[in-house]
Amino acid sequence: MIRALLITALLGLAACGADGEPIRPGSAEDVAAQ
């Protein structure tokens, strides 16, 4: 349970990036924004 929450948090941070921009260009969020 705890591990799943930590993984979800890490994925969320990785998706947003430190400054709020996606790390991977062409990610699902980036494509949806365009």
N, C-alpha and C positions, 0 to 999 in steps of 0.2 A: 504493500500500500504506500508506504513512505517512498519507496524507490520509484514507483510510478509517478508520484507527485514531483519528485526531484527531476525525473526525466522530462516531464511535461514543462516544468519551469525552465529547464535548460533549453529545450527546443523553442520555447517562446522567446527567450532572450536571443537565441541564435537567429530566429526569424526576423526579429526587430533590429538587432544590432545595437551597439552601445549608443549611437546617436539617432536611432529610430529609422535608419535606412536599411533596406534589405541587403544582406551580405551577398546572396546569390542573385545576380541579374536573371530575370526570367522565371523567378519563383512564382508560386501560385498567387501570393498576395500581390506581387508586383504586376503580374499579368491582369489580375482582377482590377487593380487600380487604373490601369490604362484602358 
